[in-house]
Amino acid sequence: MAKITFIGAGSLGFTRGLVRDLLTFPALEDSTIALMDIDAERLEFSKRACERIVKEGNYPAKVEATLDRREALEGADAVCTTILAAPPSVWRTDIEIPKQYGVDINVGDTRGPAGVFRFLRTAPPMMDICRTMEEVCPDATLLNYTNPMAMLCRLMQSETKIVSTGLCHSVQGTAGMLANWIGASMDDVTYLCAGINHQAFYLDFKVNGEDAYPRIRAAMERPEVYNEEQVRNEMFLHLGYYVTESSGHNSEYNAWFRKRPDLIEKYCTHGTGWNPGHYAYILNEYLRREDDWKTDFLRWLESPDPINLKRGHEYAAYIINALHGDNTIFEFNGNVRNFGLIDNLPEGCCVEVPVYADKRGLNPVHVGPLPRQLQALVAHSANLEEMAVEAAITGDPSLVFHSILFDPLTMAVCSMAEARSMVKDMFEANRDHLPQFSHFDI
């Protein structure tokens, strides 16, 4: 009987979906599902959701819920983290302060000014989770879904003894999107994908063993395909390889699409994949969900219709099954430190590469070098993430400034003095959430 712990179990949609997936594996159907969150109300709803899944699936699983992190982690075999540090009001400043300086961010949860401060806020609670794991479940595997993925994984993997990896939806999601564009079945698709989180590229993408990139280029000549992912499609047409994460994210990771209003209008406004792709919409939609979550979830809980118990495609359930269930081997793209994996990215940085999970643990694959044009883009971001992680470890605020100073979009629109002023404003807005810093002088 495995014990699988969810920290941040109040992330209701994720917890519900992953517990459904886990229990579909015969070797895991009698697991103990331990739920923990700091919000008692959301935790209770999560417990009720999991109990409904157990009941309708007639599983011999057990569901526990607690506000005590140590209790939830005691004796765990696997731990999934989906936490959000600080309230949405602080997240708003991540977007709105840079906007005052001309840095027009779309999502802001991965890198750049917003991503760095989100990381700095999230680092202390994530490290607390790992320290508790070291005491009460040192052999458990941590599967992280919390952003900023690369910086958090790099920090935890260098500063704790816990075996961990970070999981993102973008690799398998984008592969499915590309297959759909060319009318291919995913059963016939193979690919090699590597880089860093949200800036990983399909170094090859094949259908029945044949290079599918010519078919993808041809598909982009159809307006409905090009418009679905304008930023990513432009990157593919000019760089020659397709990037994993959405246009919304990638538009803010470089200097090509958001440095001028006319470019935002051309590439970042009208594409069908943007929804509509401006931070104000995304922020307001998030706040709406925060207001309406109870109504939405009660509707699901109280529906008389049978729930769908079909297994989904989240990596975590398959990984846990490979580690603690049957004797399968599961391949996925995970976030691990770069020790001999991608030859021309910084040693020890966090990379996203193929990993095999089996009874021995997590086994990353040596990829080799990235093509030079990809290395130029990806290594720059990796170096900035390294500075931010060092800042979190040492408490040196000047490293935060330098990480943001060299952010491609910030460099494109701000002078050095303006970037310094922006970082000072962001430190002030985050003053109550950064205990690792004794001062904020830069």
C-alpha positions in Angstrom: 0.0 0.0 0.0 1.6 3.3 -1.1 1.1 6.6 0.6 0.8 9.5 -1.8 0.7 13.0 -0.4 -0.6 16.1 -2.0 0.7 19.4 -0.6 -1.5 22.2 -1.9 -4.4 19.8 -2.2 -6.8 22.8 -2.4 -5.8 23.0 -6.0 -9.0 21.2 -6.6 -9.0 20.4 -10.4 -5.5 19.1 -10.3 -5.9 17.0 -7.2 -9.2 15.5 -8.4 -7.7 14.6 -11.8 -4.5 13.1 -10.5 -6.2 11.0 -7.8 -8.5 9.7 -10.5 -5.5 8.7 -12.6 -3.6 7.1 -9.8 -6.4 4.8 -8.7 -6.8 3.4 -12.2 -3.5 1.5 -11.8 -4.2 -1.8 -10.1 -1.0 -1.6 -8.0 -2.1 1.8 -6.6 -5.8 1.3 -6.1 -5.4 0.6 -2.4 -3.2 3.7 -1.8 -3.6 6.1 1.1 -4.2 9.5 -0.4 -3.0 12.2 2.1 -4.3 15.7 1.4 -2.8 18.8 3.0 -3.6 22.5 2.4 -3.5 25.7 4.5 -7.1 26.5 3.5 -9.4 24.3 5.6 -12.4 24.9 3.4 -10.7 24.0 0.1 -9.1 21.0 1.8 -12.5 19.7 2.9 -13.8 20.1 -0.7 -10.8 18.2 -2.0 -11.4 15.4 0.5 -15.0 15.1 -0.6 -14.0 15.0 -4.2 -11.4 12.2 -3.6 -13.9 10.2 -1.5 -16.4 10.4 -4.4 -13.8 9.1 -6.8 -13.0 6.2 -4.4 -16.7 5.4 -3.9 -17.7 5.4 -7.6 -14.6 3.5 -8.6 -15.1 1.0 -5.8 -11.5 1.3 -4.9 -10.0 0.0 -1.6 -8.1 3.4 -1.2 -8.1 5.5 1.9 -8.4 9.3 1.9 -7.0 11.5 4.7 -7.0 15.2 5.0 -5.0 17.4 7.4 -3.8 21.0 7.9 -0.6 19.6 9.4 2.1 19.3 6.8 4.3 16.9 8.9 1.3 14.6 9.5 0.5 14.5 5.8 4.2 13.7 4.9 4.8 11.1 7.5 5.8 7.9 5.8 4.9 9.1 2.3 6.2 7.3 -0.8 5.5 10.1 -3.2 4.7 13.7 -2.8 3.0 16.1 -5.3 3.3 19.8 -4.8 0.9 22.4 -6.2 1.2 25.4 -3.9 0.7 29.1 -4.4 2.7 31.4 -2.1 1.3 34.8 -1.2 -2.2 36.2 -2.2 -3.3 37.2 -5.7 -2.9 40.8 -4.8 0.9 40.4 -4.7 0.8 38.4 -7.9 -0.9 41.5 -9.5 2.2 43.6 -8.6 4.4 41.2 -10.4 2.6 42.2 -13.6 1.7 45.8 -13.0 5.0 47.2 -11.7 6.9 46.0 -14.7 4.1 47.4 -17.0 4.8 50.9 -15.5 8.4 50.6 -16.9 7.3 49.3 -20.3 7.8 45.6 -19.6 4.5 44.2 -20.8 4.3 40.7 -19.4 1.6 38.2 -20.4 1.6 35.5 -17.7 4.7 36.1 -15.5 5.0 32.7 -13.6 8.2 31.4 -15.1 11.1 33.9 -15.6 11.7 37.6 -16.1 10.8 40.2 -13.4 7.5 38.5 -12.4 8.8 35.0 -12.5 11.9 35.8 -10.4 9.8 37.4 -7.6 7.3 34.6 -7.8 10.2 32.2 -7.3 11.6 34.1 -4.4 8.3 34.1 -2.6 7.7 30.4 -3.3 11.2 29.2 -2.4 10.9 29.4 1.4 7.7 27.2 1.7 9.0 24.7 -0.9 12.3 24.4 1.1 10.2 23.9 4.3 8.4 21.0 2.5 11.7 19.4 1.6 13.2 19.8 5.1 10.1 18.1 6.6 10.4 15.3 4.0 14.0 14.8 5.0 12.8 14.2 8.5 9.7 12.1 8.0 9.9 10.5 4.5 13.5 10.9 3.2 13.1 8.2 0.6 10.0 9.7 -1.0 10.1 11.2 -4.5 8.8 14.8 -4.9 6.9 15.5 -8.1 6.6 19.3 -8.4 3.9 21.1 -10.5 4.5 24.5 -8.9 6.0 27.3 -11.0 8.5 28.8 -11.6 9.4 25.2 -12.4 13.1 25.4 -13.3 14.2 27.7 -10.5 12.3 25.8 -7.8 13.6 22.4 -9.0 17.2 23.7 -9.3 17.0 25.1 -5.7 15.5 21.9 -4.2 17.8 19.6 -6.0 20.9 21.4 -5.0 20.0 22.3 -1.4 18.2 19.2 -0.2 18.6 15.5 -0.2 15.2 14.8 -1.6 14.9 13.1 -5.0 12.7 15.3 -7.1 11.7 16.3 -10.5 9.4 18.9 -12.0 6.5 18.1 -14.3 4.9 20.4 -16.9 2.0 19.8 -19.3 3.6 21.6 -22.2 5.7 18.8 -23.8 2.9 16.2 -24.2 0.3 18.9 -24.9 2.3 20.5 -27.7 3.1 17.2 -29.2 -0.6 16.4 -29.4 -1.3 19.8 -30.9 1.3 19.3 -33.7 0.0 15.8 -34.4 -3.5 17.2 -34.8 -2.3 19.9 -37.2 -0.9 17.3 -39.6 -3.6 14.7 -39.0 -1.3 12.2 -37.3 -2.2 9.8 -34.5 -0.1 10.2 -31.3 0.4 6.4 -31.5 2.6 7.0 -34.5 4.5 10.0 -33.1 8.0 9.9 -31.6 10.1 12.9 -30.6 13.2 14.0 -28.7 12.5 17.1 -26.7 15.1 19.0 -24.6 16.0 22.4 -23.2 14.7 24.2 -20.1 11.2 24.4 -18.8 9.0 26.3 -21.2 11.9 26.7 -23.6 12.4 23.1 -24.6 12.4 22.3 -28.3 11.6 19.2 -30.3 15.0 18.3 -31.7 13.2 15.8 -33.8 9.5 15.1 -34.3 8.6 12.0 -36.4 5.6 10.2 -37.6 6.1 6.5 -38.3 9.9 7.2 -38.2 9.8 10.0 -40.8 10.6 13.7 -40.2 7.3 15.5 -39.7 8.7 19.0 -39.7 8.0 19.5 -43.5 4.4 18.6 -42.8 4.2 21.0 -39.9 5.6 23.9 -42.0 3.0 23.1 -44.7 0.3 23.1 -42.1 1.3 26.6 -41.0 0.3 27.9 -44.4 -3.3 27.5 -43.4 -4.4 30.7 -41.6 -6.3 28.8 -38.8 -3.1 26.9 -37.9 -0.8 29.9 -38.0 -3.1 32.1 -36.0 -3.5 29.5 -33.3 0.1 29.9 -32.1 1.5 33.0 -33.8 4.5 33.5 -31.6 5.5 29.9 -31.5 5.0 29.5 -35.2 7.2 32.5 -35.9 9.9 31.0 -33.6 9.6 27.8 -35.5 9.8 29.4 -38.9 12.9 31.4 -37.9 14.7 29.0 -35.6 13.8 25.7 -37.3 12.6 23.8 -34.2 9.3 23.9 -32.3 9.2 25.2 -28.7 7.0 23.5 -26.1 5.3 26.2 -24.2 2.4 28.4 -25.4 2.7 31.7 -27.4 1.5 33.6 -24.3 4.5 32.4 -22.3 7.1 32.5 -25.0 6.2 36.1 -26.1 7.6 37.3 -22.7 10.8 35.2 -22.7 12.5 37.0 -25.5 12.7 40.5 -27.1 11.0 39.8 -30.4 7.3 40.1 -29.7 6.4 42.5 -26.8 8.9 45.3 -26.9 6.7 47.7 -28.9 2.9 48.2 -29.0 2.8 47.4 -32.7 4.4 44.1 -32.2 2.0 43.2 -29.4 -0.8 44.2 -31.7 0.6 42.0 -34.5 1.6 38.9 -32.6 0.1 39.0 -29.2 -3.5 40.1 -29.5 -5.5 38.4 -32.3 -4.3 34.8 -32.4 -6.9 32.3 -31.4 -4.7 30.7 -28.8 -4.4 33.8 -26.7 -7.8 33.8 -24.9 -7.2 36.8 -25.7 -3.6 36.7 -24.3 -3.4 39.9 -22.3 -2.4 39.8 -18.6 -5.5 41.7 -17.5 -7.7 39.0 -18.9 -5.7 36.2 -17.4 -5.5 37.9 -14.0 -9.2 38.7 -13.9 -10.1 35.2 -15.0 -7.9 33.8 -12.2 -9.6 36.1 -9.7 -13.0 35.1 -11.0 -12.2 31.5 -10.5 -11.1 32.3 -6.9 -14.6 33.9 -6.4 -16.6 31.1 -8.1 -14.7 28.0 -7.2 -17.1 26.9 -4.5 -20.2 27.1 -6.7 -18.4 25.4 -9.6 -17.1 22.6 -7.4 -20.4 22.0 -5.5 -22.0 21.5 -8.9 -19.5 18.8 -9.7 -19.8 17.2 -6.2 -23.6 17.1 -6.2 -24.2 16.1 -9.8 -26.2 12.9 -10.1 -24.3 11.9 -13.2 -21.5 9.4 -12.9 -18.1 10.9 -12.9 -15.6 10.1 -15.6 -13.0 7.7 -14.2 -11.0 7.3 -17.4 -7.3 7.7 -16.9 -5.9 11.0 -18.2 -2.4 12.0 -19.4 -0.7 13.6 -16.3 2.8 12.3 -15.9 2.7 12.0 -12.1 0.4 9.0 -11.9 2.4 7.1 -14.4 5.7 7.9 -12.7 4.3 6.9 -9.3 3.1 3.6 -10.8 6.6 3.0 -12.3 8.3 3.7 -9.0 5.9 2.0 -6.6 3.4 0.0 -8.7 3.9 -2.6 -11.4 7.2 -3.2 -13.2 6.6 -0.8 -16.1 9.1 1.7 -17.3 7.7 5.2 -18.0 9.4 7.8 -20.1 8.6 11.5 -19.6 10.2 14.9 -19.8 11.3 16.0 -16.4 13.2 18.9 -14.8 16.6 17.8 -13.4 20.0 19.3 -12.9 22.3 19.3 -15.9 25.1 16.9 -15.1 26.2 15.6 -18.4 22.8 15.8 -20.1 22.8 18.8 -22.4 26.5 19.5 -23.4 26.3 23.2 -24.2 24.1 24.5 -21.3 25.5 25.6 -18.0 26.7 22.7 -15.8 24.3 22.1 -12.9 21.5 24.3 -14.2 18.0 22.9 -14.4 17.2 21.3 -17.7 14.1 19.5 -19.1 15.1 16.3 -20.7 13.8 12.7 -21.2 13.7 10.8 -18.0 12.9 7.1 -17.4 11.1 6.1 -14.2 11.4 2.6 -13.0 11.9 0.7 -9.7 15.5 2.1 -9.6 14.2 5.7 -9.5 14.5 8.6 -12.0 17.0 8.1 -14.8 17.6 11.1 -17.0 19.0 10.8 -20.6 22.1 12.3 -22.1 20.9 14.5 -25.1 24.1 16.0 -26.3 24.4 19.6 -27.5 21.5 21.9 -28.6 21.7 23.4 -32.1 23.6 26.7 -31.8 20.7 29.0 -32.4 18.7 27.2 -29.6 21.7 27.2 -27.3 22.0 31.0 -27.7 18.4 31.5 -26.5 18.2 28.8 -23.9 21.6 29.2 -22.2 20.8 32.9 -21.7 17.7 32.1 -19.8 19.4 29.3 -17.9 22.1 31.7 -16.7 19.5 34.2 -15.5 17.8 31.4 -13.5 21.1 30.5 -12.0 21.6 34.0 -10.7 18.1 34.1 -9.2 18.6 30.7 -7.4 21.9 31.9 -6.0 20.1 35.0 -4.7 17.6 32.8 -2.9 20.4 30.7 -1.4 22.7 33.6 -0.3 20.1 36.4 0.3 22.0 38.7 -2.0 19.5 41.1 -3.6 22.0 42.4 -6.2 21.8 39.0 -7.8 18.1 39.5 -8.2 18.7 42.8 -9.9 21.2 41.3 -12.3 19.0 38.4 -13.1 16.3 40.8 -14.1 18.6 43.4 -15.7 19.6 40.8 -18.3 16.1 39.5 -18.9 15.6 39.8 -22.7 12.3 41.7 -22.6 13.6 44.0 -19.9 16.8 44.7 -21.8 14.7 45.6 -24.9 12.6 48.3 -23.2 14.5 49.5 -20.1 17.7 51.4 -19.4 19.9 50.0 -16.7 18.7 52.7 -14.3 15.1 52.0 -15.1 15.6 48.3 -14.5 17.2 49.0 -11.1 14.3 51.3 -10.2 11.8 48.6 -11.2 13.5 45.9 -9.1 13.5 48.3 -6.1 9.8 48.8 -6.5 9.2 45.0 -6.7 11.3 44.4 -3.6 9.2 46.9 -1.8 5.9 45.3 -2.9 7.3 41.9 -1.8 8.9 43.0 1.5 6.7 40.8 3.7 7.1 37.7 1.6 10.9 37.4 1.4 12.3 36.2 4.7 15.6 35.0 3.0 16.7 38.6 2.5 18.1 40.7 5.4 18.1 43.8 3.3 16.9 44.9 -0.1 19.7 47.3 -1.1 20.8 47.0 -4.7 
